[in-house]
Amino acid sequence: MYRIEDISRRGIKGELRVESLAPETIFSAILTNPKWASKTSIEQVARMMYELEESGINTSKALYYRTGSSVYCDDLSRFVGKLVSFGYASDKDKIVLTKEGMELCLERARKGGEANLEQMERLKRFLEERNPD
């Protein structure tokens, strides 16, 4: 779901254009990327979200906060919490999606990416340029 402030009207016929990627789209893209899947903790994804925003990729104003050297994102914690509570993922040290969780996240990333291809391409390049810690 997109926030009203993330959508602007374009064109005579009222065509809507999404100016950012929803946090769930970004989380899903990271968690399903073969390079990152099952190798990422909530803290690593939150740090990447912060870096994405700093690099100019609009993350729909996801809420971040820092504690010392750590970065946290409440939106991400809620999303992963829902995945875990519905049996789509486990979250011990790293976030591991089940087969159904992978399918759900792939669909969410696909739909969100279709709404803003430019931002999704930038996200894919960002992920390819970095390595899991």
C-alpha positions in Angstrom: 0.0 0.0 0.0 1.3 3.5 -0.8 1.0 6.5 1.3 -0.8 9.5 -0.2 2.4 11.7 0.0 4.3 9.1 -2.1 1.9 9.5 -5.1 1.7 12.5 -7.4 -0.7 13.2 -10.2 0.8 13.3 -13.7 -0.8 13.9 -17.1 -4.2 15.2 -18.3 -6.0 11.9 -17.6 -4.9 11.8 -13.9 -2.3 9.0 -14.4 -0.8 8.2 -11.0 3.0 7.8 -10.8 4.6 6.3 -7.7 7.6 8.3 -6.7 9.1 5.7 -4.3 9.3 2.1 -3.5 7.2 0.9 -0.5 9.3 -0.5 2.3 7.7 -3.9 1.9 8.8 -4.0 -1.8 12.4 -3.2 -0.8 12.4 -5.7 2.0 11.0 -8.4 -0.3 13.6 -7.6 -3.0 16.4 -7.8 -0.6 15.2 -11.1 1.1 14.6 -12.8 -2.3 17.8 -11.6 -4.0 19.9 -14.8 -4.5 23.0 -13.0 -3.2 21.3 -11.9 0.0 18.7 -14.6 0.7 19.2 -16.4 4.0 22.3 -14.3 4.7 20.7 -11.2 6.1 19.7 -10.1 9.6 17.0 -7.5 10.4 19.8 -5.1 11.4 21.7 -5.6 8.1 18.5 -4.9 6.1 17.8 -1.8 8.2 21.3 -0.5 7.6 20.9 -1.2 3.8 17.6 0.7 3.9 19.3 3.7 5.5 22.1 3.5 2.9 19.5 3.3 0.1 17.9 6.5 1.3 21.3 8.1 1.5 22.1 7.0 -2.1 19.0 8.7 -3.4 16.6 5.7 -3.6 13.3 6.8 -2.1 12.2 4.4 0.6 8.8 5.8 1.3 9.9 7.6 4.4 10.5 4.3 6.3 11.2 5.1 9.9 14.8 4.5 11.0 16.6 5.1 14.3 20.2 4.7 15.4 21.4 3.2 18.6 25.1 3.6 18.8 26.5 2.0 15.6 23.3 0.1 14.9 20.4 1.1 12.6 16.8 -0.1 13.2 13.7 0.2 11.1 10.3 -0.4 12.8 8.6 -1.0 9.4 11.1 -3.8 8.7 10.7 -5.4 12.2 6.9 -5.4 11.7 7.2 -6.9 8.2 9.5 -9.7 9.3 7.4 -10.3 12.4 4.4 -10.9 10.2 6.3 -13.3 8.0 7.5 -15.2 11.0 4.1 -15.3 12.8 2.4 -16.7 9.7 5.1 -19.3 9.1 6.7 -17.7 6.0 10.1 -17.1 7.6 12.3 -17.8 10.6 14.4 -15.2 12.3 17.1 -16.6 14.5 20.4 -15.0 13.5 19.5 -14.5 9.8 16.1 -14.1 8.1 15.3 -17.4 6.3 12.1 -17.5 4.1 10.1 -20.7 3.6 9.2 -21.6 0.1 5.8 -19.9 0.5 7.5 -16.9 2.1 9.8 -16.7 -0.9 6.9 -16.8 -3.3 5.0 -14.2 -1.3 8.0 -11.8 -1.3 8.8 -12.4 -4.9 5.2 -11.4 -5.8 5.4 -8.4 -3.6 8.7 -7.3 -5.1 7.4 -7.8 -8.6 4.2 -5.8 -8.1 6.0 -3.0 -6.3 8.7 -2.9 -8.9 6.2 -2.6 -11.7 4.9 0.6 -10.1 8.3 2.2 -10.3 10.7 0.5 -12.7 13.4 3.2 -12.4 13.7 2.9 -8.6 13.6 -0.9 -8.8 16.5 -0.9 -11.3 18.5 1.3 -8.9 17.7 -1.0 -6.0 18.9 -4.0 -8.1 22.2 -2.3 -8.9 22.6 -1.3 -5.3 22.2 -4.9 -4.2 24.7 -6.2 -6.8 27.3 -3.7 -5.8 27.3 -4.8 -2.2 28.1 -8.1 -0.4 26.4 -9.7 2.6 28.5 -9.1 5.8 
